Amino acid sequence: MKRSVKYLALAGVLTALSVALDVFVKQIVPVLNFGLPYYAIPLIIGGIVLGPIYGLMMGFVSDFIGFQLAPQGDYILLFSISAMAWGLIPGLFLKHKSGLIRIVVVLFLTHVFATASNTGSMFLYGWGDYAMASLALRLWMLPVNVAILSFITFFLNTRLQAVYEDFLFQK
């Protein structure tokens, strides 16, 4: 099977998993304009394995479909930037054999970018008061989210290395 078909198949599965996690978490924590980034785990893995372009596309598709399945307010394209960052930034700076410290640093920077992007989007849409009111909670949750995302990403990445090499990189 051609490499591009394998990449598309894996991207589709990871995107579907991201959507399922996103919808599940939105049902557990139904707070308007505030989300937990656990949907990003498949996007991070996709960015690492498939590269930043696939990660970027997976983030956009995941955000769009996730909104269609569990809408919270209006769909605003600017908020997709943070979802796309979860696939793009790890795809640029992490590789298959990245260590835990590197993963923590990259995911911390990604989370800061995603938080800043969402805050900026809220300001652009006239939700400045809400942005400032929720920023303290979002910043307080940042280290907790980074720790959880980093541990899960490191665990999955180390356990799936043989699968990556066998499935994607065989001729």
C-alpha positions in Angstrom: 0.0 0.0 0.0 1.3 3.5 -0.9 2.6 5.7 1.9 0.1 8.5 1.2 -2.9 6.1 1.6 -1.5 4.9 4.9 -1.0 8.5 6.0 -4.5 9.4 5.1 -6.0 6.3 6.8 -4.1 7.1 10.0 -5.0 10.8 9.8 -8.7 9.8 9.4 -8.6 7.4 12.4 -6.8 9.9 14.6 -9.1 12.8 13.6 -12.2 10.6 14.3 -10.7 9.8 17.7 -10.1 13.5 18.4 -13.7 14.3 17.5 -15.0 11.5 19.8 -12.9 12.8 22.7 -14.0 16.4 22.0 -17.7 15.5 22.0 -17.3 13.3 25.1 -15.6 16.0 27.1 -18.1 18.6 26.0 -20.9 16.4 27.3 -19.1 16.0 30.7 -18.1 19.7 31.0 -20.8 21.6 29.2 -19.4 25.1 29.7 -19.8 27.6 26.9 -16.6 28.9 25.4 -14.3 26.8 27.7 -12.9 23.5 26.8 -10.4 21.0 28.0 -7.8 20.1 25.4 -7.9 16.3 25.8 -9.2 16.1 22.2 -5.6 17.2 21.3 -4.0 13.9 22.2 -4.7 12.2 18.8 -3.8 15.5 17.0 -0.4 15.6 18.8 0.3 12.0 18.0 -0.7 12.7 14.4 1.5 15.7 14.2 4.5 13.7 15.5 4.0 10.7 13.3 2.6 12.2 10.1 4.2 15.7 10.2 3.0 19.2 10.8 0.9 19.6 7.7 -1.2 16.6 8.4 -1.4 17.7 12.1 -2.6 21.1 11.0 -5.3 19.7 8.7 -6.4 17.1 11.3 -6.8 20.0 13.8 -9.1 21.9 11.5 -11.2 19.0 10.5 -11.5 17.8 14.1 -12.6 21.2 15.3 -15.1 21.7 12.5 -16.7 18.2 12.8 -16.6 18.3 16.6 -18.5 21.6 16.5 -21.1 20.1 14.2 -21.7 17.2 16.5 -21.7 19.1 19.8 -22.3 22.8 19.0 -21.7 25.3 21.8 -22.7 28.7 20.5 -21.8 29.9 17.0 -19.0 28.4 14.9 -16.2 30.9 14.7 -13.3 30.0 12.5 -10.7 31.9 14.6 -11.1 29.4 17.4 -9.9 26.7 15.0 -6.4 28.2 15.2 -5.9 26.6 18.6 -7.0 23.2 17.4 -4.7 23.4 14.4 -1.8 24.4 16.7 -2.2 21.2 18.6 -1.3 19.3 15.5 1.1 21.7 13.9 3.5 22.7 16.7 4.2 19.2 18.1 4.6 18.1 14.4 7.3 20.7 13.9 9.3 20.1 17.1 8.7 16.5 18.2 9.8 13.3 16.6 9.0 9.6 17.2 11.7 9.2 19.8 11.3 12.5 21.7 12.0 12.4 25.4 9.6 13.4 28.1 11.2 16.7 28.9 11.1 17.8 25.2 7.4 16.7 25.1 6.6 18.7 28.2 8.3 21.9 26.8 6.7 21.7 23.4 3.2 20.9 24.8 3.6 23.8 27.3 4.4 26.2 24.5 1.6 24.8 22.4 -0.9 25.2 25.2 0.2 28.8 25.9 -0.2 29.6 22.1 -3.6 27.9 22.1 -4.7 29.8 25.2 -3.5 33.1 23.8 -5.1 32.4 20.4 -8.5 31.7 22.1 -8.2 34.8 24.3 -7.4 36.9 21.3 -10.3 35.5 19.4 -12.6 36.3 22.3 -11.4 39.9 22.3 -11.9 40.2 18.5 -15.5 39.0 18.9 -16.3 41.4 21.7 -16.1 38.9 24.5 -13.3 40.8 26.3 -14.9 40.7 29.7 -15.5 36.9 29.5 -12.0 36.4 28.2 -10.4 38.2 31.1 -12.8 36.5 33.6 -12.0 33.0 32.3 -8.3 33.6 31.7 -7.4 33.0 35.4 -9.0 29.6 35.3 -7.5 28.7 32.0 -4.0 29.7 33.2 -4.5 27.8 36.4 -5.5 24.7 34.4 -2.6 25.0 32.0 0.1 23.1 34.1 -2.4 20.4 35.0 -3.4 20.0 31.3 0.2 20.0 30.2 1.2 17.3 32.7 -1.7 15.1 31.7 -1.2 15.6 27.9 2.6 15.1 28.2 2.3 11.9 30.2 -0.3 10.4 27.8 1.6 11.6 24.7 5.0 10.2 26.0 3.3 6.9 27.0 1.5 6.4 23.7 4.5 7.6 21.6 6.9 5.1 23.2 4.5 2.2 23.1 3.5 2.8 19.4 7.0 3.4 18.0 7.2 -0.2 16.6 3.8 0.2 15.0 4.8 3.5 13.4 7.9 1.9 11.8 6.1 -1.3 10.7 2.9 0.3 9.3 4.0 3.7 7.9 7.7 3.3 6.9 7.7 -0.1 5.3 8.1 -0.2 1.6 
